[in-house]
Amino acid sequence: MLKKTNTKVRIPAHEIKVSFTKSSGAGGQNVNKTATKVIARWSIDASNMTVEEKARLQNKIANRINSNHEVVVSSDAERSQTQNRVLATARLQNLVSKALSVPKKRRPTRPTKASKLRRLENKKIHSLVKVSRRKIE
């Protein structure tokens, strides 16, 4: 059973594999000679999560998981490789954390007596306004 926690899930740094490629973003001629784009990969199978957590990840972020059961996130927003690395790992952490968080169960509520009376009173007023607009023949 998954625990309901508000704490963010932290992926250990040694489980995240990072690779670099040439970016297509801002940077002018610098883009042509430096590999600033960062691709962060995290293997779900190799992680030390419970079976329930792995299943929840498979369901929640199925479109972000490749055929090797890896979550892949990339970043080329910044001109610096280190900034892109921080952004990519933060995005990966956030994605996994959101997928693993169990939403609070909604408790259905009923309208109060006062709110029912207000609604009926407003309906009467609205009805009277419409009646006053009618032509009398």
C-alpha positions as CSV (number, residue, x, y, z in Angstrom):
1,M,0.0,0.0,0.0
2,L,1.3,3.4,-0.9
3,K,1.8,5.9,1.9
4,K,0.2,9.3,1.7
5,T,3.1,11.6,2.1
6,N,3.6,15.2,1.2
7,T,7.4,14.9,1.2
8,K,9.1,15.0,-2.2
9,V,10.6,11.7,-3.4
10,R,14.4,12.1,-3.9
11,I,16.1,10.1,-6.6
12,P,19.7,9.3,-5.6
13,A,22.2,11.1,-7.8
14,H,24.0,7.8,-8.6
15,E,20.8,6.4,-10.2
16,I,20.5,9.3,-12.8
17,K,22.5,8.8,-15.9
18,V,23.3,12.1,-17.7
19,S,24.5,12.5,-21.3
20,F,25.2,15.6,-23.3
21,T,24.5,16.6,-26.9
22,K,24.7,19.7,-29.1
23,S,21.8,22.0,-28.4
24,S,19.5,23.8,-30.9
25,G,18.7,26.6,-28.5
26,A,20.1,30.1,-27.8
27,G,23.9,30.6,-27.8
28,G,24.9,31.8,-31.2
29,Q,28.0,30.2,-32.6
30,N,28.7,28.7,-29.2
31,V,25.9,26.2,-29.9
32,N,27.9,24.7,-32.8
33,K,30.9,23.8,-30.7
34,T,29.7,22.9,-27.2
35,A,27.4,20.1,-26.0
36,T,25.0,22.1,-23.7
37,K,21.9,20.0,-24.1
38,V,21.4,17.6,-21.2
39,I,19.5,14.3,-21.3
40,A,18.8,12.8,-17.9
41,R,17.8,9.1,-17.8
42,W,16.5,7.2,-14.7
43,S,15.9,3.5,-14.8
44,I,12.8,2.5,-12.9
45,D,13.8,-1.2,-12.8
46,A,17.2,-0.4,-11.3
47,S,15.8,1.8,-8.6
48,N,15.2,0.7,-5.0
49,M,11.5,1.5,-5.0
50,T,8.7,-0.8,-3.9
51,V,6.7,-2.8,-6.4
52,E,3.6,-0.6,-5.7
53,E,5.6,2.6,-6.4
54,K,7.0,1.2,-9.6
55,A,3.5,0.2,-10.8
56,R,2.2,3.7,-9.9
57,L,5.0,5.3,-12.0
58,Q,4.2,3.0,-14.9
59,N,0.6,4.1,-14.9
60,K,1.1,7.8,-14.2
61,I,3.9,8.6,-16.5
62,A,3.7,5.8,-19.1
63,N,4.1,8.3,-22.0
64,R,7.5,9.5,-20.5
65,I,8.9,5.9,-20.1
66,N,10.9,4.4,-23.0
67,S,11.2,0.7,-24.0
68,N,14.1,0.2,-21.6
69,H,11.9,1.3,-18.6
70,E,13.7,4.6,-18.3
71,V,12.3,8.0,-17.6
72,V,13.9,10.4,-20.0
73,V,14.0,14.2,-19.5
74,S,16.0,16.7,-21.5
75,S,16.9,20.4,-21.1
76,D,18.4,22.9,-23.5
77,A,16.9,26.1,-22.1
78,E,20.1,27.6,-20.9
79,R,23.5,28.2,-22.6
80,S,25.4,26.5,-19.9
81,Q,25.8,22.7,-19.5
82,T,25.8,22.9,-15.7
83,Q,22.6,25.0,-15.6
84,N,20.9,22.6,-18.0
85,R,22.0,19.6,-15.9
86,V,20.4,21.2,-12.8
87,L,17.2,21.9,-14.7
88,A,17.0,18.4,-16.2
89,T,17.6,16.6,-12.8
90,A,15.1,19.0,-11.1
91,R,12.5,18.3,-13.8
92,L,13.1,14.6,-13.4
93,Q,12.8,14.8,-9.6
94,N,9.6,16.8,-9.9
95,L,8.0,14.5,-12.4
96,V,8.6,11.4,-10.3
97,S,7.6,13.1,-7.1
98,K,4.2,14.3,-8.6
99,A,3.6,10.8,-10.1
100,L,4.1,9.1,-6.7
101,S,2.1,11.5,-4.7
102,V,-1.3,10.1,-3.7
103,P,-4.1,12.7,-4.0
104,K,-6.2,13.3,-0.9
105,K,-9.5,11.5,-1.2
106,R,-12.4,13.8,-1.8
107,R,-15.2,13.7,0.8
108,P,-18.5,14.6,-0.8
109,T,-20.3,17.5,0.8
110,R,-23.9,18.6,1.0
111,P,-25.2,22.2,0.6
112,T,-26.3,23.8,3.9
113,K,-29.9,24.8,4.6
114,A,-29.0,28.5,4.4
115,S,-27.4,28.0,0.9
116,K,-30.5,26.1,-0.3
117,L,-32.7,29.0,0.9
118,R,-30.5,31.6,-0.8
119,R,-30.6,29.7,-4.0
120,L,-34.4,29.4,-4.0
121,E,-34.7,33.1,-3.1
122,N,-32.5,34.1,-6.0
123,K,-34.5,31.9,-8.3
124,K,-37.7,33.6,-7.2
125,I,-36.2,37.1,-7.8
126,H,-34.9,36.0,-11.2
127,S,-38.4,34.6,-12.1
128,L,-40.1,37.8,-11.1
129,V,-37.7,39.8,-13.3
130,K,-38.6,37.6,-16.3
131,V,-42.3,37.8,-15.5
132,S,-42.1,41.6,-15.5
133,R,-40.6,41.6,-19.0
134,R,-43.5,39.8,-20.5
135,K,-46.0,41.6,-22.7
136,I,-49.5,41.8,-21.3
137,E,-52.1,41.4,-24.0
